[in-house]
Amino acid sequence: MSPVHALDRYYLALTLLVTVAYQLSGFAIAWTLQFDKITDFTGGSNFFFLALLTLLSGNTYHARNIVASVLVMIWAIRIAGFLLFRVLKMGSDSRFDEIRSHFWKFLGFWIGQILWIWTVSLPLTILNSPAVSEFSSGGSNPEFGTSRDIAGLVLWSLGFFVESVGDAQKYYYKALELIPKGQPMSRGLWKWSRHPPYFGEIMCWWGIWILCLSPTTNGHLSSSARAAQYGAIVSPVFTVFLLMFGSGLPTAEKPTAKKFYLLSHGPDSDAEDRYANAWTEYKAYLHKTSILLPLPPVLYRPLPAILKRTLLLDFPIYQFDESKGGVNSFDAEHGRPT
């Protein structure tokens, strides 16, 4: 039995140990040098290393294992490369301004990144493990091309397209200053969704989980191996909850609304009232643009508010309250206690 098999038959311990070591090394560098250049790159590249490590360690190069591993590595290269390029251009990441110099807060972010990487990688980790893919350990390998394989490939491809194009469009329009100050990003995919990269990322990981599932649904695995594959659904579910209730929409919606409110009502508004209509126009943008699911504005705009706030996911927690948040934001900008 190889050392990696001895840890556990699903590679859970192996991938956790590698992720902890890699992320804590990144934390040590980022904390010591007090910079953000490697933070997101370390997160994205970790997915690549886990995909390659589990594929090579299993030494079972079935078509499904290769395809799923390559898709995860492509996703990891894209996101790690893009985030590294962006932070190099920007010089720093404002998300870390308040925690970069606080050891425990900064470490807490990296521990969260460990949890994110290990959990989201689970479908591929378990697929490549001996318990699922090695015949001598009770694994199974149904012929590639099942309905789930096709559905997973299609879902991942659509998600990768939406996520990649959404990131590229936003960077392009901002870099060339094609979106004037006082106007929201509403070009390309952003005309149909306020956060297309988040929607694309969610689609990618649902696609990976579905793609990895055929050994359970079309093969012959032990009950524990089937439970492990079904249990890996925590990967796309965790992605949904993280982006909808953690580091995604909550950290983007209200701060963006606050920015536009202050353009019209705060110290950024000038004597000529150049941005007097910025807040009104932004509210009109919210009214016609879906928060996550891409929908044409002509379809989304006339929908009842109750439908937008429920089925279409624009929950009240994302709403900027002018009567409270607006006053507090104005006072904070002027240094008055709120």
Secondary structure, DSSP 4 states (H G I P E B T S, - for coil): --HHHHH-TTSHHHHHHHHHHHHHHHHHHHHHHT--TTHHHHHHHHHHHHHHHHHHHHT---HHHHHHHHHHHHHHHHHHHHHHHHHHHHSS-GGGTTTTT-HHHHHHHHHHHHHHHHHHTHHHHHHTSHHHH-GGGT---PPS--HHHHHHHHHHHHHHHHHHHHHHHHHHHHHTT-S-TTS---SGGGGTBS-HHHHHHHHHHHHHHHHTTHHHHTS---HHHHHHHHHTTHHHHHHHHHHHHSSSHHHHHHHHHHHHHHHHHSTTS-TT-TTTTHHHHHHHHHHHSBSSS---HHHHTTS-HHHHTTTT---GGG---IIIIIHHHHHHHTT---
